[in-house]
Amino acid sequence: MANYRSMAVRATCALPVFMAGTTPAFAHHMEGGRSPETFSDGLLSGIGHPVIGVDHFAFIVAVGIAAALAGRLWTLTITFVVGALAGCLLHVAGVTLPVAELVITATVLLLGAIIATNRELPAVILGVLFAGAGLFHGWAYGGSILGAEQTPLVAYLLGFTLVQLGIAVLAGLATRWVIVNDGARRMEVRLAGAAVAGIGMALFIGNVEGILFPGVV
């Protein structure tokens, strides 16, 4: 049983690292930059966007881990998902959020660091963080659906909502399983947080360099 738990947390930790090592050509467009035109296009694009964007994927995994550690897996996960849905609708409505990519990578770094340092924040504070981060992550999702008709738009919203919920809940359940009978396993969960924080740090620095040296990076 201990071996299975160790494998579970290693898989949770390794997933964001694996995603960081990949550089898909269309990190924020499953349709290669083309706006989805059908229900299936919208659904597939919505499912794919949170998975192929390493910043989003790492944060979603971290949401599940942190929510499970706080004992509010479903409540906090849904809070993030609703925030992301609202953020996407803001983008579709033409609202611009400032320095969105910088904020997104900062949230990845912050939440990873919270897990890695074993900070036990109140559920309310985590809820505020998840909702606020969700707005920015969701706003970024909105760029893939701009100009689409209602049917692919609804499918897109459905797709990315379900995939985020699924990833976060699975990460949270894996976290619970790992530490339920062995508190010492929390250290391994913290390593997963460190991996997420490392991804966030690399992406955050890249965004800062892009702002400071736009002609170089």
C-alpha positions in Angstrom: 0.0 0.0 0.0 2.8 2.4 0.9 4.4 1.8 -2.5 1.1 2.7 -4.3 0.8 5.9 -2.3 4.3 6.9 -3.1 3.7 6.2 -6.8 0.5 8.3 -6.6 2.2 11.4 -5.2 5.1 11.0 -7.6 2.7 10.9 -10.5 1.0 14.1 -9.2 4.4 15.7 -8.8 5.7 14.6 -12.2 2.7 15.7 -14.3 3.4 19.4 -14.1 7.1 18.8 -14.6 6.3 16.7 -17.7 4.0 19.4 -19.0 6.8 22.0 -18.4 9.1 20.1 -20.6 6.8 20.2 -23.6 6.3 23.2 -25.9 3.2 22.7 -28.0 3.0 24.9 -31.0 -0.4 26.3 -30.0 -0.2 26.5 -26.2 -3.5 28.4 -26.0 -5.3 27.3 -29.2 -6.3 23.7 -29.7 -7.6 24.8 -33.1 -4.3 26.2 -34.2 -5.5 29.8 -33.8 -8.8 29.2 -35.6 -12.0 30.0 -33.6 -14.1 26.9 -33.0 -17.1 26.6 -35.3 -19.0 23.5 -34.1 -20.1 22.0 -30.8 -17.4 19.4 -31.0 -14.7 22.0 -32.0 -15.7 24.0 -28.9 -15.8 21.1 -26.6 -12.4 19.7 -27.7 -10.9 23.2 -27.5 -12.3 23.7 -24.0 -11.0 20.4 -22.8 -7.6 20.9 -24.3 -6.8 24.4 -23.3 -6.3 23.8 -19.6 -4.2 20.7 -20.3 -1.8 22.0 -22.9 -1.1 25.3 -21.1 1.5 24.3 -18.5 0.7 27.4 -16.4 -3.0 26.5 -16.2 -2.4 22.7 -15.8 0.1 23.2 -12.9 -2.2 25.6 -11.1 -5.2 23.2 -11.5 -3.2 20.4 -10.0 -2.1 22.6 -7.1 -5.7 23.7 -6.5 -6.7 20.1 -6.0 -3.8 19.5 -3.6 -4.3 22.6 -1.6 -8.1 22.1 -1.4 -7.6 18.6 -0.2 -5.1 19.7 2.5 -7.5 22.3 3.6 -10.3 19.7 3.9 -12.5 21.6 1.4 -11.8 19.7 -1.8 -15.1 20.3 -3.6 -15.9 23.7 -2.2 -12.6 25.3 -3.1 -12.3 23.5 -6.4 -15.7 24.7 -7.5 -14.8 28.2 -6.3 -11.8 28.2 -8.7 -13.8 26.7 -11.6 -16.6 29.3 -11.2 -13.9 32.1 -11.1 -12.4 30.7 -14.3 -15.9 30.6 -16.0 -16.5 34.2 -15.0 -13.1 35.3 -16.3 -13.7 33.7 -19.6 -17.0 35.4 -20.0 -15.3 38.7 -19.1 -12.9 38.2 -22.0 -15.7 37.3 -24.4 -17.5 40.5 -23.3 -14.5 42.6 -24.2 -13.1 43.3 -20.7 -9.3 43.4 -20.5 -7.5 42.3 -17.4 -4.1 44.0 -16.9 -0.9 41.9 -17.1 -2.9 38.7 -17.1 0.0 36.4 -18.1 2.2 37.8 -15.3 -0.6 37.4 -12.8 -1.3 33.9 -13.9 2.3 32.7 -13.5 2.5 34.5 -10.2 -0.5 32.5 -8.9 1.2 29.3 -10.0 4.3 30.3 -8.0 2.3 31.4 -5.0 0.1 28.4 -4.7 3.0 26.0 -5.2 5.0 27.8 -2.5 2.0 27.6 -0.1 1.9 23.8 -0.6 5.7 23.4 -0.5 6.1 25.4 2.7 3.1 23.6 4.4 1.3 26.8 5.0 -2.1 26.1 6.6 -4.2 29.0 5.3 -7.9 29.4 6.3 -10.3 28.1 3.7 -11.7 31.6 3.2 -8.3 33.0 2.2 -7.8 30.1 -0.2 -11.2 30.7 -1.6 -10.4 34.3 -2.3 -7.1 33.3 -3.9 -8.8 30.6 -6.0 -11.6 32.9 -7.1 -9.2 35.7 -8.1 -6.8 33.4 -9.8 -9.7 31.8 -11.6 -10.7 35.1 -13.1 -7.3 35.5 -14.7 -6.9 31.9 -15.8 -10.4 32.0 -17.2 -9.7 35.3 -18.9 -6.8 33.7 -20.7 -9.1 30.8 -21.9 -11.4 33.4 -23.4 -8.8 34.2 -26.1 -9.5 30.9 -27.8 -13.2 31.4 -28.2 -13.4 35.1 -29.3 -15.7 35.5 -32.3 -17.3 32.1 -32.0 -21.0 31.5 -32.3 -23.2 30.6 -29.3 -23.1 26.8 -29.8 -19.3 26.4 -29.8 -19.0 29.0 -27.1 -21.3 27.0 -24.7 -19.4 23.8 -25.6 -16.1 25.5 -24.9 -17.3 26.7 -21.5 -18.6 23.2 -20.7 -15.3 21.5 -21.8 -12.9 23.6 -19.8 -15.1 23.6 -16.8 -15.4 19.8 -16.7 -11.7 19.2 -17.4 -10.6 21.6 -14.7 -13.0 20.1 -12.2 -11.8 16.6 -13.1 -8.1 17.3 -12.9 -8.3 19.2 -9.6 -10.6 16.6 -7.9 -8.3 13.7 -9.0 -5.2 15.6 -7.7 -7.1 16.2 -4.4 -8.2 12.6 -4.1 -4.7 11.4 -4.8 -3.4 13.8 -2.0 -6.0 12.5 0.4 -5.1 8.9 -0.4 -1.4 9.5 0.1 -1.6 11.1 3.6 -4.8 9.6 5.0 -3.0 7.0 7.2 0.5 8.4 7.2 1.1 12.0 8.1 4.8 11.6 7.1 3.6 11.4 3.5 2.8 15.1 3.7 6.5 15.8 2.8 6.0 14.1 -0.5 3.0 16.3 -1.2 5.1 19.3 -0.4 7.5 18.1 -3.1 4.7 18.3 -5.6 4.1 21.9 -4.4 7.7 22.6 -4.9 7.5 21.3 -8.5 4.6 23.6 -9.2 6.4 26.5 -7.6 9.4 25.8 -9.8 7.3 25.9 -12.9 5.6 29.2 -11.7 9.0 30.7 -11.0 10.4 29.9 -14.4 7.3 31.2 -16.2 7.1 34.3 -14.0 10.7 35.3 -14.7 10.1 34.7 -18.4 7.1 37.1 -18.3 9.0 39.7 -16.4 11.9 39.6 -18.9 9.4 39.9 -21.7 8.0 43.1 -20.2 11.4 44.6 -19.4 13.1 43.5 -22.6 10.4 43.1 -25.2 12.8 43.2 -28.1 15.1 40.5 -26.6 12.9 37.8 -25.1 
